Amino acid sequence: MNRACIGLALGGGAARGWSHIAVLRELELKGIRPGVVAGTSIGALVGAAYALGRLGALEVWVRAMRWPNLAGYFDIRLEGGLIAGERLMAALAELIGDANFADCHIPFAAVATDLETGQERWLREGRVLDAVRASIAMPILFSPVRHEDTWLVDGGLVNPVPVSLCRAMGAGQVIAVDLLSDALERETLKPASSIPEKGLFGRVRRAMTAWLGRGDGVGMPSILDVMGRSVNIMQLRIGRSRLAGDPPDILLMPRMPEIGLLDFHRAEEAMQAGRQAVDRASSALHLLIRDSQPTTE
């Protein structure tokens, strides 16, 4: 393990993941360029763009996101998951390229979960976007991905903040970004009746209601809100356990309690949270930079 090699572990958190872009920018401004990057779910997407030298293209794309064009990326179907993901991956292929892991400028890996065995899978070979697609396959929302002889889903089910993977890749020091530290702080759940019938949420709500064959109870939270909050609870608890057992050298926790599961159009808010998280850790980052410098005797 090389102490001079800094690893960056980018955690999962759906739309909150755009804060990773700002974190990477701010770390570079401080002179920190990771030697390895590992990502789970949305962290795998941002990490892949960074490792391939396409973070700028991704940033331009997410800053331009609005509800109408966002909804166009989601091809709704009722087989394996609500969203097939083909339109989204086609768009991402144009943004970051149809590259293999060997094309990455810095070592990169993504975390996924084996749906059949429940085991954690580290993806480091083959087509980068195939690994990203598996890592972001949130159950119910996205269809699982066939890989070799099994089905893969979201890596956040087993390793929401992949510190262990960074260390396995040779990082002597790890900076981790946990997107879910405040995910349960939103004051109220959104009732199903508050979701407009038009737009992405309305389309998904209608699809899920038809799928389940029942309507929403009076005052009951929306199906998406229940799903999103349940996933957050699970990943938050698993993440805390994993981080306690294998703590990073620095843990960044962007605060954005009001950004929900599919609020991908709120990129600027998420990135502002990322900038603030790095700023709060400035002293610790300064010490990490100092400690990672090679010693001369």
N, C-alpha and C positions, 0 to 999 in steps of 0.2 A: 504494500500500500504506500503510495507516494503522498506525503503530507503536503507537498507543493501543489498537488492536483486538487482543485476545488470542484466538487460535484454539486449540481443543482437538481433538487428533487421538486418537480412541479406537480402539485396535487390536483385532484379532481374537484369539480364544483359547478359543472354546466356553465351557465352564462357568466358566473363569477370569474371564469377563467381568463377573460380578457385582461384582468389585472396582471396576469403573468407577463403580458407584453410590456407594461410599464415597469415591472420589476426588472426585467432583462435590460431595458434601456437605462434605468437608474444604476444598476450594477455596473454596466459598461462605463457610465460617466464617472464612477468611483474607481475605475481601473480594474474591475473584477470581470474576468472572462473565464467561465467554467471550462474545465478540462473534459468533463463528461456531463451529460444531461439525461435524466430519466423522467418520464412523465406518465401520469395516470389520467385516463379520460381526456378532459379538455386540456390538461397539462401535457398529454402526449401530442395533441394537435399543435399547440404553441411550441412545444419543445422540438417537434419535427421541423416546423418552419424555421426556427432559429438554427438548428443544426444544419439545415440545407441552405442557409444564407438567404431565406425568403421571408424573414420576419417583417420587413418593410411592406412587402406586398400584402401580407395578411393584415397588417395594421390598417392600411388604406381601405381594405375590404370591410373590416369590422366597423371602422368609423363611419362608413357610408350606409350601414345597415339601418333599415326602417322596416316597420311592420309589413308593408305590402311586399317588398322583395324578399324579406325573411320567410314569409309564408310560402313563397314559391319554391324554396329549397326542400320543403318537406313533402315527400310523396307518400300520402297516407294510404295504408292498407291494413288488413286485419289478419296477418299471417306472421307469427313469430314476434311481431311488435307492431306498433301503430305506424311507424315510419320505416320505409325500406332503406332510405339513406342513399339511394343511387344518384339523385340530383345533387345532393350536398357533396358527395365525394367527387362528382364530375367537376363541380365548381372548385373544390379544393385542389384537384389535379391541375387545373389551369393556373391556380395561384402559386402552388409550391412545387409543381412539377411531378412527373411520374418517375420518381427516383427510387433507387435501392439504398439499403443501409450503407453500402460501400461508398455511396456518393456523398455521405454526410461529411461536413467539414470538421466536425468534432464528434466523438463517439456518442451515440444516442440509443436509447432503448425505451420500449413502452411496456406497460403492465396490462395484462388481460386476465380474465378468470375462466377456467375450464368449467363449462356449464354442467358437464357430466360428472366430474370428480370433485369439483370445488377447489381444485388446486390453483395456485398462482402461476401464471405463465409469463416469462420474460421474453419479449419479442425483439430480436436483434439481427435477424437475417431476412432477406427477401425484399419485397416491395414495402416501402415506408408507409404508404397510404393504406395498405392492407392491415398493417399493425395498428395504425391510428383508428381505422374503422372498427377493429375489434375492441380496442381500448375504450372507445366512446359508446359502445353498444349498451346503453342503460336499459335494463330489463323493462319490458312492457312498452317503453317508448320507442326504442330502436330494435330492429331485428338482429338476432345473433349472427355471428360470422362463422362460416365453415373454415376450419384450419386443420390441414392434415386429416386426422381421423376423428376430430371432435368439433364441438361448437364452443365459440368463445364469446364472452360478454364483458361488460364494463370491469376494468381493473379495480375500480373503487370498492368492489365487494370484498376484496381481500387485502388490498394495500393502497389506501387512499392517498398517502404521501410517501412515495417510494424511496425513502432514505436507504433502506437495505440494498436496493438495486444499485444506487450510486456507489455504495461501498464495495459491492461485488464487482463493479466496473473499474475499481482502482482508486476511487477518490479518498484522499487522506482527510479532507475536511468537507463537510456537507452543509450547504445552505438549503433549507427546505421552505416551501411556500404552502401553508395550510389555508385553504379558501373557506373552510367551514367552521372556523372557531366561533363565529357569531351567527351561524345559520338559523338558530332557533330563537333569535331575539326579536323577530318581527312580532308586533303586538297581537295581531289577530290573523286567523285563517280567513281566506276569502270565501264567502259563500258562493255556491254554484250560480245563484241567481244574478250575481254581479258581473258575470262574464258575458260580454256581448256576443250575440249570435254570429256576427260577422268577424272575420279575421281568423288568425291561427288558433287561438284558444277556443273560439266558438266551433271551428271545424273539428278540432280534436275532441272537444266535449261531446259533440253530436256523434262522432264515430265511436267513442267509448260507451256512450249511453246505448247506442244501437247494439254494440258488441255484447254488453252485459245484459241487455234486455230489460232494463229498469230505468226509472227516472230518479232524480235527486230528491231527497227528503227536504222538508221545509227548513231553511236555515242551515242545511248541511254544507260542509266545505266542498268545494269543487273536487272532482276526481283528480285533476292534475295537481291541485294543492295537497291533497292527501298523499298522492304518490311522491311528489317532490319532497314534502316534509318527512315522510317515512324514510326515503333514501338518505336524506340529510342526517336524520337521527342515527341510522345504521352506520353510515360512513364516519360520522363524528365520533361515535363510540369505538369503532374499530380503529380509526386513526389515532385516537388518544392512547389506546392500548399499544399500538405498534410504535408510536413515538416515545412512549415511556420505556419500552424495551430496547429501542435503538434510537436514542435522541440525536438530532442533528446538532452541529456546532452552533448554528444560528437558525432560529425559527421565525419566519416572517408570517404575519397574520393580517392580511388586508381586512379592513372592517367595512362591510357593506350589507347590513342586515336586511335592507329593503329590496335587494336585487334577487328576484326569484329564479326558478328553474330555467325558464325559457326567455328571460329578459335579455336576449342577445343584442337588442337594439340599444341597450344602455351602456355601451362600450366606454364612453368617456367617464362615467361615474365609476365603473370598475377600474379603469386605468388610474384614475385619481386615487382610489383606495390603495392601489399597488405602489404608487409614488410615495404616499404617506407611510406605508408600512416600511419601505426601505429607509425613509428619513428617520423613523423612530429607532431603527437599528443601526444608525450611523456609527456610533461608538464601537459596537460589537464588530461591525464590518471592518472598521479601521484596524482593530486588533487582529482580526482574521487575516487581513492583507499582510500585516507585519509578520505574523507567525508563519505564513506560507512562503515567505521569501527564503531562498536557499541561503544557508549559513556558509560563511567562508572562514576557514581556520588556517 
